[in-house]
Amino acid sequence: MSDVNLTTKIKGLTFRNPITVGSGTFGTKQDFLDYVDYERLGAMTTKTITRHPRTGNPMPRICETSAGMLNAIGLQNRGLEEFLKNKIPLFAKIKTPLIVNIAGEAAGDFQHLAEALHKEKDVVKALELNLSCPNVEEGGAGFMRKRERILEAVKVVRDATDLPIFAKLSPELGDVVEIARDVIDVGADGLTLINTLKGMAVDTERRCSRIANITGGLSGPAIKPVAVRYVYEVKQALGVPVIASGGIMTAQDAIEFLIVGADLLAVGTANFINPRATMEILDGISQYCRDHDITHIDELRGSFHHENQISG
């Protein structure tokens, strides 16, 4: 059979396939150029950009766990001005839709970021709002935990741009389906599910935290079942576009998310372990479709059914 059509469409955007990267796992430079053909990706998602530069949390701020990793980077980045000056020209050379992840400590920060990035629509094709970062003391989860603040941030971004908006949520914020419904009602076009879960790890010799921030965001295989659950529940309840994020390490993981309805697939922690993970996952999805006589990825997407056909 001919090659599989992996084209994915969301809100007027066309992606050559559903593979993107998790914010913060692919940098804002050409760090993976020796391993990844950037123009084979469906989309590229940036590390979180804030209005002003952030130094992040003190070291150590990353540690491995038995089924993933904890990070407490603290949204370290050089700020909006540097991103516009040095990174936009770089991304403009890559023929892959760019999704810019943004975060703020107040609604005004989100508004300022959205207005500035709206002016770069030739390059920036969508915004992802980081509404649930678990390792920032001020702003991030501490600020956004209040429902009205989440909704205010989405509203001001919606007023500032007609770019597609994805709200990135974590179960740390409460009932994900309920919050998802609220953010869609005030202007978000879709969701990114899920952000990391708050966790900690203890150094048993020193009897203290293995990271300076004490707690951090848990990512990787450990959170995949939680992420699959929420993608499924949100797609069933709302039917809105969803970028799946959380423990996508292999093509098999990606296919699980597609079956429950995911539109895009954000490969995150896997990039640290295998810099070619995105390319291998993409190839694996195509092979699965060929093996199952699937000609277009939409035949696979959302094909979950409730009957358990395992017997014996």
Contacts in CASP RR format, 6 or more apart in sequence:
PFRMAT RR
TARGET T0000
AUTHOR 0000-0000-0000
METHOD contacts of the structure
MODEL  1
MSDVNLTTKIKGLTFRNPITVGSGTFGTKQDFLDYVDYERLGAMTTKTIT
RHPRTGNPMPRICETSAGMLNAIGLQNRGLEEFLKNKIPLFAKIKTPLIV
NIAGEAAGDFQHLAEALHKEKDVVKALELNLSCPNVEEGGAGFMRKRERI
LEAVKVVRDATDLPIFAKLSPELGDVVEIARDVIDVGADGLTLINTLKGM
AVDTERRCSRIANITGGLSGPAIKPVAVRYVYEVKQALGVPVIASGGIMT
AQDAIEFLIVGADLLAVGTANFINPRATMEILDGISQYCRDHDITHIDEL
RGSFHHENQISG
1 290 0 8 1.000
1 293 0 8 1.000
1 295 0 8 1.000
2 295 0 8 1.000
3 286 0 8 1.000
4 285 0 8 1.000
4 286 0 8 1.000
4 289 0 8 1.000
4 290 0 8 1.000
4 294 0 8 1.000
4 295 0 8 1.000
4 296 0 8 1.000
4 297 0 8 1.000
5 295 0 8 1.000
5 296 0 8 1.000
5 297 0 8 1.000
6 16 0 8 1.000
6 17 0 8 1.000
6 18 0 8 1.000
6 282 0 8 1.000
6 285 0 8 1.000
6 286 0 8 1.000
6 289 0 8 1.000
6 297 0 8 1.000
7 14 0 8 1.000
7 15 0 8 1.000
7 16 0 8 1.000
7 17 0 8 1.000
7 296 0 8 1.000
7 297 0 8 1.000
8 14 0 8 1.000
8 15 0 8 1.000
8 17 0 8 1.000
8 18 0 8 1.000
8 42 0 8 1.000
8 263 0 8 1.000
8 264 0 8 1.000
8 297 0 8 1.000
9 15 0 8 1.000
10 164 0 8 1.000
10 189 0 8 1.000
10 241 0 8 1.000
10 263 0 8 1.000
10 264 0 8 1.000
11 126 0 8 1.000
11 164 0 8 1.000
11 189 0 8 1.000
11 241 0 8 1.000
12 164 0 8 1.000
13 97 0 8 1.000
13 125 0 8 1.000
13 126 0 8 1.000
13 164 0 8 1.000
15 42 0 8 1.000
15 43 0 8 1.000
15 97 0 8 1.000
15 264 0 8 1.000
16 40 0 8 1.000
16 42 0 8 1.000
16 96 0 8 1.000
17 40 0 8 1.000
17 41 0 8 1.000
17 42 0 8 1.000
17 282 0 8 1.000
17 285 0 8 1.000
17 297 0 8 1.000
18 42 0 8 1.000
18 254 0 8 1.000
18 258 0 8 1.000
18 262 0 8 1.000
18 263 0 8 1.000
18 264 0 8 1.000
18 265 0 8 1.000
18 285 0 8 1.000
18 297 0 8 1.000
19 41 0 8 1.000
19 42 0 8 1.000
19 43 0 8 1.000
19 254 0 8 1.000
19 264 0 8 1.000
19 265 0 8 1.000
19 267 0 8 1.000
19 278 0 8 1.000
19 281 0 8 1.000
19 282 0 8 1.000
19 285 0 8 1.000
20 41 0 8 1.000
20 42 0 8 1.000
20 43 0 8 1.000
20 44 0 8 1.000
20 45 0 8 1.000
20 99 0 8 1.000
20 243 0 8 1.000
20 264 0 8 1.000
20 265 0 8 1.000
20 266 0 8 1.000
20 267 0 8 1.000
21 41 0 8 1.000
21 44 0 8 1.000
21 45 0 8 1.000
21 266 0 8 1.000
21 267 0 8 1.000
21 268 0 8 1.000
21 271 0 8 1.000
21 278 0 8 1.000
22 45 0 8 1.000
22 245 0 8 1.000
22 266 0 8 1.000
22 267 0 8 1.000
22 268 0 8 1.000
22 271 0 8 1.000
23 45 0 8 1.000
23 46 0 8 1.000
23 47 0 8 1.000
23 48 0 8 1.000
23 101 0 8 1.000
23 128 0 8 1.000
23 130 0 8 1.000
23 168 0 8 1.000
23 266 0 8 1.000
24 46 0 8 1.000
24 47 0 8 1.000
24 48 0 8 1.000
24 73 0 8 1.000
24 101 0 8 1.000
24 268 0 8 1.000
25 267 0 8 1.000
25 268 0 8 1.000
25 269 0 8 1.000
25 271 0 8 1.000
25 272 0 8 1.000
26 32 0 8 1.000
26 44 0 8 1.000
26 45 0 8 1.000
26 46 0 8 1.000
26 47 0 8 1.000
26 268 0 8 1.000
26 271 0 8 1.000
27 46 0 8 1.000
27 47 0 8 1.000
28 46 0 8 1.000
28 47 0 8 1.000
28 77 0 8 1.000
28 83 0 8 1.000
28 87 0 8 1.000
29 87 0 8 1.000
29 90 0 8 1.000
30 38 0 8 1.000
30 90 0 8 1.000
32 38 0 8 1.000
32 271 0 8 1.000
32 275 0 8 1.000
34 275 0 8 1.000
35 275 0 8 1.000
35 276 0 8 1.000
35 279 0 8 1.000
36 275 0 8 1.000
36 276 0 8 1.000
36 278 0 8 1.000
36 279 0 8 1.000
37 279 0 8 1.000
38 44 0 8 1.000
38 94 0 8 1.000
38 96 0 8 1.000
39 94 0 8 1.000
39 95 0 8 1.000
39 96 0 8 1.000
40 279 0 8 1.000
40 282 0 8 1.000
41 96 0 8 1.000
41 278 0 8 1.000
41 282 0 8 1.000
42 96 0 8 1.000
42 97 0 8 1.000
42 264 0 8 1.000
43 96 0 8 1.000
43 97 0 8 1.000
43 98 0 8 1.000
43 99 0 8 1.000
43 125 0 8 1.000
43 126 0 8 1.000
43 264 0 8 1.000
44 91 0 8 1.000
44 94 0 8 1.000
44 96 0 8 1.000
44 97 0 8 1.000
44 98 0 8 1.000
44 99 0 8 1.000
45 98 0 8 1.000
45 99 0 8 1.000
45 100 0 8 1.000
45 101 0 8 1.000
45 128 0 8 1.000
45 266 0 8 1.000
46 83 0 8 1.000
46 87 0 8 1.000
46 98 0 8 1.000
46 99 0 8 1.000
46 100 0 8 1.000
46 101 0 8 1.000
47 77 0 8 1.000
47 101 0 8 1.000
48 75 0 8 1.000
48 77 0 8 1.000
48 101 0 8 1.000
48 102 0 8 1.000
48 103 0 8 1.000
48 130 0 8 1.000
48 133 0 8 1.000
49 77 0 8 1.000
49 79 0 8 1.000
49 80 0 8 1.000
49 83 0 8 1.000
49 100 0 8 1.000
49 101 0 8 1.000
49 102 0 8 1.000
49 103 0 8 1.000
49 113 0 8 1.000
50 75 0 8 1.000
50 77 0 8 1.000
50 79 0 8 1.000
50 80 0 8 1.000
50 102 0 8 1.000
50 103 0 8 1.000
50 104 0 8 1.000
50 109 0 8 1.000
50 113 0 8 1.000
51 79 0 8 1.000
51 80 0 8 1.000
51 104 0 8 1.000
51 109 0 8 1.000
51 112 0 8 1.000
51 113 0 8 1.000
52 79 0 8 1.000
52 80 0 8 1.000
53 77 0 8 1.000
53 78 0 8 1.000
53 79 0 8 1.000
53 82 0 8 1.000
54 74 0 8 1.000
54 75 0 8 1.000
54 76 0 8 1.000
54 77 0 8 1.000
54 79 0 8 1.000
55 76 0 8 1.000
56 73 0 8 1.000
56 74 0 8 1.000
56 75 0 8 1.000
56 76 0 8 1.000
57 72 0 8 1.000
57 73 0 8 1.000
57 74 0 8 1.000
57 76 0 8 1.000
57 135 0 8 1.000
57 212 0 8 1.000
57 213 0 8 1.000
58 212 0 8 1.000
58 213 0 8 1.000
59 212 0 8 1.000
60 210 0 8 1.000
60 211 0 8 1.000
60 212 0 8 1.000
61 71 0 8 1.000
61 72 0 8 1.000
61 73 0 8 1.000
61 74 0 8 1.000
61 135 0 8 1.000
61 211 0 8 1.000
61 212 0 8 1.000
61 213 0 8 1.000
62 69 0 8 1.000
62 70 0 8 1.000
62 71 0 8 1.000
62 72 0 8 1.000
62 73 0 8 1.000
62 211 0 8 1.000
63 69 0 8 1.000
63 70 0 8 1.000
63 201 0 8 1.000
63 210 0 8 1.000
63 211 0 8 1.000
65 201 0 8 1.000
65 218 0 8 1.000
65 222 0 8 1.000
66 222 0 8 1.000
67 220 0 8 1.000
67 221 0 8 1.000
67 222 0 8 1.000
68 218 0 8 1.000
68 219 0 8 1.000
68 220 0 8 1.000
68 221 0 8 1.000
68 222 0 8 1.000
68 269 0 8 1.000
69 218 0 8 1.000
69 219 0 8 1.000
69 220 0 8 1.000
69 269 0 8 1.000
69 272 0 8 1.000
70 199 0 8 1.000
70 200 0 8 1.000
70 201 0 8 1.000
70 210 0 8 1.000
70 211 0 8 1.000
70 215 0 8 1.000
70 216 0 8 1.000
70 217 0 8 1.000
70 218 0 8 1.000
71 135 0 8 1.000
71 196 0 8 1.000
71 211 0 8 1.000
71 216 0 8 1.000
71 217 0 8 1.000
71 219 0 8 1.000
72 135 0 8 1.000
72 211 0 8 1.000
72 212 0 8 1.000
72 213 0 8 1.000
72 215 0 8 1.000
72 216 0 8 1.000
72 217 0 8 1.000
73 135 0 8 1.000
74 133 0 8 1.000
74 135 0 8 1.000
74 136 0 8 1.000
74 213 0 8 1.000
75 103 0 8 1.000
75 130 0 8 1.000
75 133 0 8 1.000
75 136 0 8 1.000
75 140 0 8 1.000
77 83 0 8 1.000
80 112 0 8 1.000
80 113 0 8 1.000
80 116 0 8 1.000
83 100 0 8 1.000
84 116 0 8 1.000
84 120 0 8 1.000
88 120 0 8 1.000
88 123 0 8 1.000
88 124 0 8 1.000
91 98 0 8 1.000
91 123 0 8 1.000
92 122 0 8 1.000
92 123 0 8 1.000
97 125 0 8 1.000
97 126 0 8 1.000
98 123 0 8 1.000
98 124 0 8 1.000
98 125 0 8 1.000
98 126 0 8 1.000
99 124 0 8 1.000
99 125 0 8 1.000
99 126 0 8 1.000
99 127 0 8 1.000
99 128 0 8 1.000
99 166 0 8 1.000
100 117 0 8 1.000
100 124 0 8 1.000
100 126 0 8 1.000
100 127 0 8 1.000
100 128 0 8 1.000
101 127 0 8 1.000
101 128 0 8 1.000
101 129 0 8 1.000
101 130 0 8 1.000
101 168 0 8 1.000
102 110 0 8 1.000
102 113 0 8 1.000
102 114 0 8 1.000
102 117 0 8 1.000
102 127 0 8 1.000
102 128 0 8 1.000
102 129 0 8 1.000
102 130 0 8 1.000
102 157 0 8 1.000
103 109 0 8 1.000
103 110 0 8 1.000
103 129 0 8 1.000
103 130 0 8 1.000
103 131 0 8 1.000
103 133 0 8 1.000
103 136 0 8 1.000
103 139 0 8 1.000
103 140 0 8 1.000
104 110 0 8 1.000
104 113 0 8 1.000
104 130 0 8 1.000
104 139 0 8 1.000
104 140 0 8 1.000
104 143 0 8 1.000
104 153 0 8 1.000
105 138 0 8 1.000
105 139 0 8 1.000
105 140 0 8 1.000
105 143 0 8 1.000
106 143 0 8 1.000
107 149 0 8 1.000
107 152 0 8 1.000
107 153 0 8 1.000
107 155 0 8 1.000
107 156 0 8 1.000
108 156 0 8 1.000
110 129 0 8 1.000
110 153 0 8 1.000
110 156 0 8 1.000
110 157 0 8 1.000
111 156 0 8 1.000
111 157 0 8 1.000
111 159 0 8 1.000
111 160 0 8 1.000
113 157 0 8 1.000
114 127 0 8 1.000
114 156 0 8 1.000
114 157 0 8 1.000
114 160 0 8 1.000
114 161 0 8 1.000
114 163 0 8 1.000
115 160 0 8 1.000
115 161 0 8 1.000
117 124 0 8 1.000
117 127 0 8 1.000
117 161 0 8 1.000
117 163 0 8 1.000
118 124 0 8 1.000
118 160 0 8 1.000
118 161 0 8 1.000
118 162 0 8 1.000
118 163 0 8 1.000
121 163 0 8 1.000
124 163 0 8 1.000
125 163 0 8 1.000
125 164 0 8 1.000
126 163 0 8 1.000
126 164 0 8 1.000
126 165 0 8 1.000
126 166 0 8 1.000
127 157 0 8 1.000
127 161 0 8 1.000
127 163 0 8 1.000
127 164 0 8 1.000
127 165 0 8 1.000
127 166 0 8 1.000
128 165 0 8 1.000
128 166 0 8 1.000
128 167 0 8 1.000
128 168 0 8 1.000
128 192 0 8 1.000
128 243 0 8 1.000
129 153 0 8 1.000
129 154 0 8 1.000
129 157 0 8 1.000
129 165 0 8 1.000
129 166 0 8 1.000
129 167 0 8 1.000
129 168 0 8 1.000
129 188 0 8 1.000
130 140 0 8 1.000
130 168 0 8 1.000
130 195 0 8 1.000
131 140 0 8 1.000
131 144 0 8 1.000
131 150 0 8 1.000
131 153 0 8 1.000
131 154 0 8 1.000
131 167 0 8 1.000
131 168 0 8 1.000
131 169 0 8 1.000
131 173 0 8 1.000
131 183 0 8 1.000
132 140 0 8 1.000
132 141 0 8 1.000
132 144 0 8 1.000
132 168 0 8 1.000
132 169 0 8 1.000
132 170 0 8 1.000
132 172 0 8 1.000
132 173 0 8 1.000
132 195 0 8 1.000
133 139 0 8 1.000
133 140 0 8 1.000
133 141 0 8 1.000
133 195 0 8 1.000
134 141 0 8 1.000
134 170 0 8 1.000
134 172 0 8 1.000
134 195 0 8 1.000
134 196 0 8 1.000
134 197 0 8 1.000
134 198 0 8 1.000
134 199 0 8 1.000
134 215 0 8 1.000
134 216 0 8 1.000
134 217 0 8 1.000
135 141 0 8 1.000
135 198 0 8 1.000
135 213 0 8 1.000
135 215 0 8 1.000
135 216 0 8 1.000
135 217 0 8 1.000
136 142 0 8 1.000
141 170 0 8 1.000
141 172 0 8 1.000
141 173 0 8 1.000
141 198 0 8 1.000
143 149 0 8 1.000
144 150 0 8 1.000
144 153 0 8 1.000
144 173 0 8 1.000
145 172 0 8 1.000
145 173 0 8 1.000
147 179 0 8 1.000
147 182 0 8 1.000
150 167 0 8 1.000
150 173 0 8 1.000
150 179 0 8 1.000
150 182 0 8 1.000
150 183 0 8 1.000
151 182 0 8 1.000
151 183 0 8 1.000
151 186 0 8 1.000
154 165 0 8 1.000
154 167 0 8 1.000
154 183 0 8 1.000
154 186 0 8 1.000
154 187 0 8 1.000
154 188 0 8 1.000
155 186 0 8 1.000
155 187 0 8 1.000
157 165 0 8 1.000
158 165 0 8 1.000
158 186 0 8 1.000
158 187 0 8 1.000
158 188 0 8 1.000
164 189 0 8 1.000
164 190 0 8 1.000
164 241 0 8 1.000
165 187 0 8 1.000
165 188 0 8 1.000
165 189 0 8 1.000
165 190 0 8 1.000
166 188 0 8 1.000
166 189 0 8 1.000
166 190 0 8 1.000
166 191 0 8 1.000
166 192 0 8 1.000
166 241 0 8 1.000
166 243 0 8 1.000
167 180 0 8 1.000
167 183 0 8 1.000
167 188 0 8 1.000
167 190 0 8 1.000
167 191 0 8 1.000
167 192 0 8 1.000
168 191 0 8 1.000
168 192 0 8 1.000
168 193 0 8 1.000
168 195 0 8 1.000
168 245 0 8 1.000
169 176 0 8 1.000
169 179 0 8 1.000
169 180 0 8 1.000
169 183 0 8 1.000
169 191 0 8 1.000
169 192 0 8 1.000
169 193 0 8 1.000
169 194 0 8 1.000
169 195 0 8 1.000
170 176 0 8 1.000
170 194 0 8 1.000
170 195 0 8 1.000
170 196 0 8 1.000
170 197 0 8 1.000
171 194 0 8 1.000
171 197 0 8 1.000
171 226 0 8 1.000
171 230 0 8 1.000
172 195 0 8 1.000
172 197 0 8 1.000
172 198 0 8 1.000
173 179 0 8 1.000
176 193 0 8 1.000
176 194 0 8 1.000
176 230 0 8 1.000
176 233 0 8 1.000
176 234 0 8 1.000
177 230 0 8 1.000
177 233 0 8 1.000
177 234 0 8 1.000
177 237 0 8 1.000
177 238 0 8 1.000
180 191 0 8 1.000
180 193 0 8 1.000
180 234 0 8 1.000
180 237 0 8 1.000
180 238 0 8 1.000
180 240 0 8 1.000
181 237 0 8 1.000
181 238 0 8 1.000
183 191 0 8 1.000
184 190 0 8 1.000
184 191 0 8 1.000
184 238 0 8 1.000
184 240 0 8 1.000
189 240 0 8 1.000
189 241 0 8 1.000
190 240 0 8 1.000
190 241 0 8 1.000
190 242 0 8 1.000
190 243 0 8 1.000
191 234 0 8 1.000
191 240 0 8 1.000
191 241 0 8 1.000
191 242 0 8 1.000
191 243 0 8 1.000
192 242 0 8 1.000
192 243 0 8 1.000
192 245 0 8 1.000
192 266 0 8 1.000
193 227 0 8 1.000
193 230 0 8 1.000
193 231 0 8 1.000
193 234 0 8 1.000
193 242 0 8 1.000
193 243 0 8 1.000
193 244 0 8 1.000
193 245 0 8 1.000
194 223 0 8 1.000
194 226 0 8 1.000
194 227 0 8 1.000
194 230 0 8 1.000
194 245 0 8 1.000
194 246 0 8 1.000
195 245 0 8 1.000
196 216 0 8 1.000
196 217 0 8 1.000
196 218 0 8 1.000
196 219 0 8 1.000
196 223 0 8 1.000
197 217 0 8 1.000
197 218 0 8 1.000
197 223 0 8 1.000
197 226 0 8 1.000
198 215 0 8 1.000
198 216 0 8 1.000
198 217 0 8 1.000
198 218 0 8 1.000
199 215 0 8 1.000
199 216 0 8 1.000
199 217 0 8 1.000
199 218 0 8 1.000
200 209 0 8 1.000
200 211 0 8 1.000
200 214 0 8 1.000
200 215 0 8 1.000
200 216 0 8 1.000
201 209 0 8 1.000
201 210 0 8 1.000
201 211 0 8 1.000
202 208 0 8 1.000
202 209 0 8 1.000
202 210 0 8 1.000
203 209 0 8 1.000
203 210 0 8 1.000
209 215 0 8 1.000
219 246 0 8 1.000
219 247 0 8 1.000
219 268 0 8 1.000
219 269 0 8 1.000
220 246 0 8 1.000
220 247 0 8 1.000
220 249 0 8 1.000
220 268 0 8 1.000
220 269 0 8 1.000
220 270 0 8 1.000
221 247 0 8 1.000
221 249 0 8 1.000
221 253 0 8 1.000
222 247 0 8 1.000
223 246 0 8 1.000
223 247 0 8 1.000
224 246 0 8 1.000
224 247 0 8 1.000
224 248 0 8 1.000
224 249 0 8 1.000
224 253 0 8 1.000
224 256 0 8 1.000
227 244 0 8 1.000
227 245 0 8 1.000
227 246 0 8 1.000
227 247 0 8 1.000
227 257 0 8 1.000
228 244 0 8 1.000
228 256 0 8 1.000
228 257 0 8 1.000
228 260 0 8 1.000
231 242 0 8 1.000
231 244 0 8 1.000
231 257 0 8 1.000
231 260 0 8 1.000
231 261 0 8 1.000
231 262 0 8 1.000
232 260 0 8 1.000
232 261 0 8 1.000
232 304 0 8 1.000
234 240 0 8 1.000
234 242 0 8 1.000
235 242 0 8 1.000
235 260 0 8 1.000
235 261 0 8 1.000
235 262 0 8 1.000
235 302 0 8 1.000
241 263 0 8 1.000
241 264 0 8 1.000
242 261 0 8 1.000
242 262 0 8 1.000
242 263 0 8 1.000
242 264 0 8 1.000
243 262 0 8 1.000
243 263 0 8 1.000
243 264 0 8 1.000
243 265 0 8 1.000
243 266 0 8 1.000
244 257 0 8 1.000
244 262 0 8 1.000
244 263 0 8 1.000
244 264 0 8 1.000
244 265 0 8 1.000
244 266 0 8 1.000
245 266 0 8 1.000
245 268 0 8 1.000
246 266 0 8 1.000
246 268 0 8 1.000
246 269 0 8 1.000
247 253 0 8 1.000
247 268 0 8 1.000
247 269 0 8 1.000
247 270 0 8 1.000
248 254 0 8 1.000
248 257 0 8 1.000
248 265 0 8 1.000
248 266 0 8 1.000
248 267 0 8 1.000
248 268 0 8 1.000
248 270 0 8 1.000
248 281 0 8 1.000
249 269 0 8 1.000
249 270 0 8 1.000
249 273 0 8 1.000
249 277 0 8 1.000
250 270 0 8 1.000
250 280 0 8 1.000
250 281 0 8 1.000
251 280 0 8 1.000
251 281 0 8 1.000
251 283 0 8 1.000
251 284 0 8 1.000
251 285 0 8 1.000
251 287 0 8 1.000
251 288 0 8 1.000
253 281 0 8 1.000
254 265 0 8 1.000
254 267 0 8 1.000
254 281 0 8 1.000
254 284 0 8 1.000
254 285 0 8 1.000
255 285 0 8 1.000
255 288 0 8 1.000
255 300 0 8 1.000
257 265 0 8 1.000
258 265 0 8 1.000
258 285 0 8 1.000
258 297 0 8 1.000
258 300 0 8 1.000
258 301 0 8 1.000
258 302 0 8 1.000
259 300 0 8 1.000
259 301 0 8 1.000
259 302 0 8 1.000
259 303 0 8 1.000
259 304 0 8 1.000
260 302 0 8 1.000
260 304 0 8 1.000
261 301 0 8 1.000
261 302 0 8 1.000
261 304 0 8 1.000
262 301 0 8 1.000
263 301 0 8 1.000
265 281 0 8 1.000
267 277 0 8 1.000
267 278 0 8 1.000
267 281 0 8 1.000
268 277 0 8 1.000
270 277 0 8 1.000
270 278 0 8 1.000
270 281 0 8 1.000
271 277 0 8 1.000
271 278 0 8 1.000
274 280 0 8 1.000
285 297 0 8 1.000
288 294 0 8 1.000
288 300 0 8 1.000
289 295 0 8 1.000
289 297 0 8 1.000
289 299 0 8 1.000
289 300 0 8 1.000
292 300 0 8 1.000
294 300 0 8 1.000
END
